[in-house]
Amino acid sequence: MQGFDVVVVGAGAAGLFCAGRAGQAGLRVLLIDHAARVAEKIRISGGGRCNFTNREAGPANFLSENPAFCRSALARYTPQDFIKLVQQHGIAFHEKHKGQLFCDDSAEQIIQMLLRECEAGGVTRWQPCTVADVRLRAEGGFELDTSQGTVQAPRLVVATGGLPVPKIGASDWGLRLATRLGHAIVEPRPALVPLTFDAEAWAPFAALAGLSLPVEVACGKGKARGRFLEDLLFTHRGLSGPAILQISSYRTEDDQPLQINLAPEIQLDRDLVEAKSGSRRQLGNELAARLPQRLAAAWLERAALDPTRPLPECRDADLQRLGRSVHDWQLMPTGDEGWRKAEVMRGGVSTRDLSSQTLESRHVPGLHFIGEVVDVTGWLGGYNFQWAWASAAACAEAMAAARTAA
């Protein structure tokens, strides 16, 4: 039976980074993954260029049943720390939008960087390799039955990610292990995911598929309420685009409606009334000067207003009602596009059962959970990768310190 100081299960962003840092700290590390290729989620992220962090990442950009949990790890390993590592490896990158950093070339550069970090730490990698069973040893530590033999180690790190994109190997292995070993699970839900609507109710808007525009969208209650100024995209089945992906994480209950302002940069109800004194245009043309033409036509039909009516002949009350309906579109999604289209998982191993300093279990000494498998979910825009790096670094640092203390 082979022995290591640490076994890391899951060779995604968090697992690779943790293994490399632990190995470079002097620990003998085995990294196991059931897939033939590592880090498929990195490979497909950011349109193939990997939005690897966000300059502005902080606790306010993350959701959890315990919002304060992520503070410690994020403070100790910052976006600037990861940027420095990327620069050391000579990877060119650019800022695309609101602090989002992408590789100039390819996401493969981040994967190769992480693999080089593992090599520098002397990490042993078994791939593809499955774990059939995990046993707690009487004297402490863990024994794992794998498809490449039985191994033992005093520490086990679960970095198996979430449930999105099953076609690239997403698995609930980490959640099942956590449950078996006495940890609470916050219900997993698709997050950063397009939202769908009842087909009949959506029929008036299906013709807008492909239309994109900046909006303000809000959802949720109290401290759990989210509000974003981002682009929205109409689809045949519902709504997508950054605004919807962001707000989808805040829909913790299926009866929570969305509030959408389709023209956040103007005061449409006031503008239309004021325009009456100087405009001879038809209502449809006047509205199309302020909204995308297809949207303007759909909204006039929805409001049962004649688009050919000259603006000066329109009643102020009708114009105000029309404007308010654009600024306060309330609608109730009936579902989402599911794990197939979700970018991340909301929920996971309850942070109440983990140390925020070390990511170690409060129930099983030596057992750590990092990355997406934990109930910490970031906004769209590189935040979830930063949680992967930060939680991995905190875990590796803690394991190295424990080894030194021993």
C-alpha positions as CSV (number, residue, x, y, z in Angstrom):
1,M,0.0,0.0,0.0
2,Q,1.4,3.4,-1.0
3,G,1.4,6.3,1.5
4,F,1.3,10.0,1.0
5,D,1.0,13.1,3.2
6,V,-2.0,14.3,1.3
7,V,-4.5,12.9,-1.3
8,V,-6.3,15.4,-3.3
9,V,-9.4,14.1,-5.2
10,G,-10.4,16.3,-8.1
11,A,-7.9,17.9,-10.6
12,G,-9.9,21.0,-11.5
13,A,-8.9,24.5,-10.6
14,A,-8.9,24.2,-6.8
15,G,-7.5,20.7,-6.8
16,L,-4.6,21.4,-9.1
17,F,-3.7,24.6,-7.3
18,C,-3.9,23.1,-3.8
19,A,-1.8,20.1,-4.9
20,G,0.9,22.3,-6.4
21,R,1.1,24.6,-3.4
22,A,1.1,21.7,-0.9
23,G,3.8,19.9,-2.8
24,Q,6.0,23.0,-3.0
25,A,5.6,23.3,0.8
26,G,7.2,19.9,1.2
27,L,4.3,17.5,1.4
28,R,4.1,14.3,-0.6
29,V,0.9,14.8,-2.6
30,L,-1.2,12.4,-4.7
31,L,-3.7,14.0,-7.1
32,I,-6.5,11.8,-8.4
33,D,-9.1,12.5,-11.0
34,H,-11.6,10.2,-12.8
35,A,-11.2,12.1,-16.1
36,A,-8.6,11.4,-18.7
37,R,-7.9,15.2,-19.1
38,V,-7.5,17.6,-16.3
39,A,-9.4,20.8,-15.8
40,E,-12.0,20.6,-18.5
41,K,-14.0,23.4,-16.8
42,I,-11.0,25.7,-17.1
43,R,-10.6,24.7,-20.7
44,I,-14.1,25.7,-21.7
45,S,-14.4,28.8,-19.5
46,G,-14.4,32.3,-20.8
47,G,-15.1,31.3,-24.3
48,G,-11.8,29.3,-24.2
49,R,-9.8,32.1,-22.8
50,C,-10.4,31.5,-19.1
51,N,-11.7,34.5,-17.0
52,F,-9.2,33.4,-14.3
53,T,-9.9,36.1,-11.7
54,N,-11.5,39.5,-11.1
55,R,-9.4,42.4,-9.8
56,E,-12.3,43.5,-7.5
57,A,-13.1,40.1,-6.0
58,G,-14.1,40.4,-2.3
59,P,-16.6,38.8,0.1
60,A,-19.5,41.0,-1.2
61,N,-19.3,39.1,-4.5
62,F,-20.1,35.7,-3.0
63,L,-23.3,34.0,-1.9
64,S,-23.5,31.4,1.0
65,E,-25.8,30.5,3.9
66,N,-22.8,31.8,5.9
67,P,-21.7,34.9,4.0
68,A,-18.7,35.7,6.3
69,F,-17.1,32.3,5.7
70,C,-15.2,33.3,2.6
71,R,-13.6,36.4,4.1
72,S,-10.5,34.7,5.6
73,A,-9.4,32.8,2.5
74,L,-10.1,35.7,0.1
75,A,-8.1,38.1,2.3
76,R,-5.1,35.8,2.5
77,Y,-4.9,35.0,-1.2
78,T,-6.0,37.9,-3.3
79,P,-6.5,38.4,-7.1
80,Q,-3.2,40.3,-7.1
81,D,-1.5,37.2,-5.8
82,F,-2.8,35.0,-8.6
83,I,-2.1,37.8,-11.2
84,K,1.5,37.7,-10.0
85,L,1.7,34.0,-10.5
86,V,0.2,34.3,-14.0
87,Q,2.8,37.0,-14.8
88,Q,5.7,34.8,-13.5
89,H,4.6,32.2,-16.0
90,G,4.7,34.7,-18.8
91,I,1.0,34.5,-19.6
92,A,-0.4,37.6,-21.4
93,F,-3.8,38.7,-20.3
94,H,-6.3,41.6,-20.6
95,E,-9.1,43.2,-18.7
96,K,-12.4,42.8,-20.6
97,H,-15.1,44.2,-18.4
98,K,-15.6,45.2,-14.8
99,G,-12.3,43.8,-13.5
100,Q,-12.6,40.5,-15.4
101,L,-9.2,39.2,-16.5
102,F,-8.8,36.8,-19.5
103,C,-5.9,35.1,-21.2
104,D,-4.9,36.8,-24.5
105,D,-4.3,33.4,-26.0
106,S,-6.0,30.4,-24.5
107,A,-7.3,28.8,-21.3
108,E,-4.8,26.0,-21.9
109,Q,-2.1,28.4,-20.6
110,I,-3.7,28.4,-17.2
111,I,-4.0,24.6,-17.2
112,Q,-0.3,24.2,-18.2
113,M,0.7,26.8,-15.5
114,L,-1.1,24.7,-12.8
115,L,0.5,21.5,-14.1
116,R,3.9,23.1,-14.0
117,E,3.2,24.2,-10.4
118,C,2.3,20.6,-9.6
119,E,5.5,19.3,-11.2
120,A,7.6,21.8,-9.2
121,G,6.0,20.3,-6.1
122,G,6.7,16.8,-7.1
123,V,3.0,15.9,-7.1
124,T,2.0,12.4,-8.2
125,R,-1.0,12.3,-10.6
126,W,-3.2,9.4,-11.3
127,Q,-5.5,9.8,-14.2
128,P,-7.9,8.5,-15.1
129,C,-8.4,7.0,-11.7
130,T,-11.6,6.4,-9.8
131,V,-12.1,6.1,-6.0
132,A,-14.3,3.2,-5.0
133,D,-14.2,3.7,-1.2
134,V,-12.8,6.0,1.5
135,R,-12.3,4.6,5.0
136,L,-11.3,6.3,8.2
137,R,-8.3,4.6,9.8
138,A,-8.5,3.8,13.5
139,E,-5.2,5.5,14.1
140,G,-6.3,8.6,12.2
141,G,-6.2,9.5,8.5
142,F,-7.7,7.9,5.5
143,E,-7.5,4.8,3.3
144,L,-8.7,5.0,-0.3
145,D,-9.5,2.1,-2.6
146,T,-8.7,3.4,-6.1
147,S,-8.6,1.8,-9.6
148,Q,-4.8,2.1,-9.3
149,G,-4.5,0.5,-5.9
150,T,-5.1,1.3,-2.3
151,V,-3.4,4.4,-0.8
152,Q,-3.3,6.0,2.7
153,A,-2.7,9.5,3.9
154,P,-3.3,11.5,7.1
155,R,-5.1,14.2,5.0
156,L,-7.7,14.1,2.3
157,V,-8.7,17.1,0.2
158,V,-12.0,16.9,-1.6
159,A,-11.9,19.2,-4.7
160,T,-14.5,17.5,-6.9
161,G,-16.4,20.6,-8.0
162,G,-20.1,21.0,-8.6
163,L,-22.8,19.5,-10.7
164,P,-22.8,21.8,-13.8
165,V,-21.9,20.5,-17.3
166,P,-22.2,16.7,-16.7
167,K,-20.8,16.0,-20.2
168,I,-17.3,17.1,-19.1
169,G,-17.4,14.8,-16.0
170,A,-19.2,16.7,-13.3
171,S,-19.9,14.4,-10.3
172,D,-21.6,14.4,-6.9
173,W,-18.9,12.2,-5.4
174,G,-17.7,14.9,-3.0
175,L,-21.2,15.7,-1.8
176,R,-22.0,12.0,-1.3
177,L,-18.7,11.5,0.7
178,A,-19.5,14.6,2.8
179,T,-23.0,13.3,3.6
180,R,-21.7,9.9,4.5
181,L,-19.2,11.4,6.9
182,G,-21.8,13.5,8.7
183,H,-21.7,16.9,7.0
184,A,-24.8,18.9,6.2
185,I,-25.4,19.8,2.5
186,V,-27.0,23.1,1.4
187,E,-29.3,22.0,-1.4
188,P,-27.4,22.2,-4.7
189,R,-29.0,24.4,-7.4
190,P,-27.9,25.5,-10.8
191,A,-26.4,29.1,-10.7
192,L,-25.3,31.5,-13.3
193,V,-27.8,29.8,-15.6
194,P,-30.3,31.0,-18.2
195,L,-34.0,31.2,-17.0
196,T,-37.0,29.7,-18.8
197,F,-40.7,30.5,-18.8
198,D,-44.0,28.7,-19.6
199,A,-44.2,28.4,-23.3
200,E,-47.6,29.9,-23.7
201,A,-46.8,32.9,-21.4
202,W,-43.5,33.4,-23.3
203,A,-45.0,33.3,-26.7
204,P,-45.3,37.1,-27.1
205,F,-41.6,37.5,-26.4
206,A,-40.2,34.5,-28.4
207,A,-39.9,36.6,-31.5
208,L,-37.4,38.8,-29.6
209,A,-34.9,35.9,-29.5
210,G,-31.4,37.2,-30.2
211,L,-32.1,40.7,-29.0
212,S,-29.6,42.0,-26.4
213,L,-29.8,45.3,-24.4
214,P,-28.5,46.7,-21.1
215,V,-30.9,46.4,-18.2
216,E,-31.2,46.6,-14.5
217,V,-32.4,43.4,-12.9
218,A,-33.3,42.6,-9.3
219,C,-34.5,39.6,-7.3
220,G,-34.5,38.3,-3.8
221,K,-35.4,39.7,-0.4
222,G,-33.6,41.7,2.3
223,K,-29.9,41.1,2.5
224,A,-30.3,38.2,0.0
225,R,-31.5,40.6,-2.7
226,G,-29.4,41.0,-5.8
227,R,-29.3,43.9,-8.3
228,F,-27.2,44.1,-11.4
229,L,-26.7,46.5,-14.3
230,E,-25.7,44.2,-17.2
231,D,-26.8,43.0,-20.6
232,L,-29.9,40.8,-21.1
233,L,-30.4,38.4,-24.0
234,F,-33.8,37.2,-25.1
235,T,-33.9,33.5,-26.2
236,H,-36.6,31.3,-27.7
237,R,-37.3,29.8,-24.2
238,G,-36.6,32.7,-21.9
239,L,-33.8,35.1,-20.8
240,S,-30.1,34.8,-20.7
241,G,-27.1,37.2,-20.9
242,P,-24.9,38.4,-18.0
243,A,-27.8,40.2,-16.2
244,I,-29.9,37.0,-16.0
245,L,-26.9,34.7,-15.2
246,Q,-26.0,37.0,-12.3
247,I,-29.5,37.3,-10.9
248,S,-30.2,33.5,-11.3
249,S,-28.0,32.9,-8.3
250,Y,-30.3,35.0,-6.1
251,R,-33.5,33.0,-6.9
252,T,-33.4,30.8,-3.9
253,E,-37.1,30.2,-4.1
254,D,-39.1,29.2,-7.1
255,D,-41.8,31.9,-6.4
256,Q,-39.4,34.8,-6.5
257,P,-40.2,37.1,-9.5
258,L,-37.7,39.1,-11.5
259,Q,-37.9,42.9,-11.6
260,I,-36.4,44.2,-14.9
261,N,-35.9,47.8,-15.9
262,L,-35.5,47.6,-19.7
263,A,-34.4,51.2,-20.0
264,P,-32.3,52.0,-16.9
265,E,-30.5,55.0,-18.4
266,I,-33.7,57.1,-19.2
267,Q,-36.9,58.1,-17.5
268,L,-39.2,56.9,-20.3
269,D,-42.6,57.8,-18.8
270,R,-41.5,61.4,-18.3
271,D,-39.6,61.6,-21.7
272,L,-42.6,60.5,-23.7
273,V,-44.9,63.0,-22.1
274,E,-42.4,65.8,-22.6
275,A,-41.8,64.8,-26.2
276,K,-45.4,65.4,-27.1
277,S,-44.9,69.2,-27.4
278,G,-42.1,69.0,-30.0
279,S,-42.7,65.7,-31.9
280,R,-44.9,64.9,-34.8
281,R,-43.7,61.3,-35.0
282,Q,-45.9,58.3,-34.5
283,L,-45.8,56.6,-31.1
284,G,-44.0,53.5,-32.5
285,N,-41.2,55.6,-34.0
286,E,-40.9,57.7,-30.9
287,L,-40.5,54.6,-28.7
288,A,-38.1,53.0,-31.2
289,A,-35.9,56.0,-30.8
290,R,-35.4,55.0,-27.2
291,L,-35.6,51.2,-27.3
292,P,-34.5,48.5,-29.8
293,Q,-37.1,48.5,-32.6
294,R,-38.3,44.9,-32.0
295,L,-38.7,45.6,-28.3
296,A,-40.6,48.8,-28.9
297,A,-43.1,47.0,-31.2
298,A,-43.6,44.1,-28.8
299,W,-44.2,46.5,-25.9
300,L,-46.7,48.6,-27.7
301,E,-48.6,45.4,-28.6
302,R,-48.4,44.3,-25.0
303,A,-49.8,47.6,-23.9
304,A,-52.6,47.5,-26.6
305,L,-51.4,50.9,-27.9
306,D,-51.6,51.9,-31.6
307,P,-48.0,52.4,-32.9
308,T,-49.2,54.5,-35.8
309,R,-50.9,57.1,-33.5
310,P,-49.2,60.5,-33.6
311,L,-47.5,61.1,-30.3
312,P,-49.3,64.5,-29.7
313,E,-52.6,62.6,-29.8
314,C,-51.6,60.1,-27.1
315,R,-53.0,60.5,-23.6
316,D,-50.4,61.4,-20.9
317,A,-51.8,58.5,-18.8
318,D,-51.2,56.0,-21.6
319,L,-47.6,57.2,-22.1
320,Q,-46.9,57.1,-18.4
321,R,-48.3,53.6,-18.1
322,L,-46.2,52.5,-21.1
323,G,-43.1,54.0,-19.6
324,R,-43.7,52.4,-16.2
325,S,-44.2,49.0,-17.8
326,V,-40.8,49.3,-19.4
327,H,-39.1,50.3,-16.2
328,D,-40.9,47.7,-14.0
329,W,-41.3,44.5,-16.0
330,Q,-42.1,41.8,-13.4
331,L,-42.1,38.2,-14.5
332,M,-42.0,34.8,-12.9
333,P,-39.6,32.2,-14.3
334,T,-40.9,28.7,-14.3
335,G,-37.4,27.1,-14.4
336,D,-33.9,27.3,-15.7
337,E,-31.7,25.5,-18.3
338,G,-30.4,23.2,-15.6
339,W,-27.0,21.7,-15.0
340,R,-26.3,21.4,-18.7
341,K,-26.1,25.2,-19.1
342,A,-25.3,26.3,-15.5
343,E,-21.8,27.7,-15.1
344,V,-21.5,26.9,-11.3
345,M,-23.4,25.3,-8.5
346,R,-25.0,27.2,-5.6
347,G,-25.0,25.2,-2.4
348,G,-22.8,22.3,-1.4
349,V,-21.0,21.3,1.8
350,S,-22.3,23.5,4.6
351,T,-19.7,26.0,5.7
352,R,-21.0,25.6,9.3
353,D,-19.2,22.2,9.2
354,L,-15.8,23.7,8.0
355,S,-13.1,25.9,9.4
356,S,-13.0,29.2,7.5
357,Q,-9.2,29.4,8.2
358,T,-8.2,25.9,7.0
359,L,-11.3,24.5,5.1
360,E,-10.9,21.5,7.4
361,S,-14.0,19.5,8.5
362,R,-15.2,20.1,12.1
363,H,-16.3,16.5,12.2
364,V,-13.4,14.5,10.6
365,P,-9.9,15.6,11.4
366,G,-7.7,15.9,8.3
367,L,-10.6,16.1,5.9
368,H,-10.8,19.3,3.8
369,F,-13.3,20.6,1.2
370,I,-12.3,23.3,-1.2
371,G,-13.6,25.1,-4.3
372,E,-17.0,24.7,-5.8
373,V,-18.1,21.7,-3.7
374,V,-18.3,24.1,-0.7
375,D,-21.4,26.4,-0.2
376,V,-19.7,29.5,-1.6
377,T,-20.8,30.8,-5.0
378,G,-19.3,33.8,-6.7
379,W,-20.8,36.2,-9.2
380,L,-20.2,35.9,-12.9
381,G,-16.8,37.3,-14.0
382,G,-13.9,35.4,-12.6
383,Y,-15.0,35.3,-9.0
384,N,-15.5,31.6,-8.7
385,F,-12.0,30.9,-10.0
386,Q,-10.7,33.3,-7.3
387,W,-12.6,31.3,-4.7
388,A,-10.9,28.2,-6.1
389,W,-7.4,29.7,-5.8
390,A,-8.1,31.2,-2.4
391,S,-9.7,28.2,-0.7
392,A,-6.9,26.0,-2.2
393,A,-4.2,28.2,-0.9
394,A,-5.7,28.4,2.6
395,C,-6.0,24.6,2.7
396,A,-2.5,24.0,1.5
397,E,-1.0,26.5,3.9
398,A,-2.9,24.9,6.8
399,M,-1.7,21.4,5.9
400,A,1.9,22.6,5.6
401,A,1.7,24.4,9.0
402,A,0.2,21.3,10.6
403,R,3.0,19.1,9.2
404,T,5.6,21.5,10.6
405,A,3.9,21.7,14.0
406,A,3.9,17.9,14.2
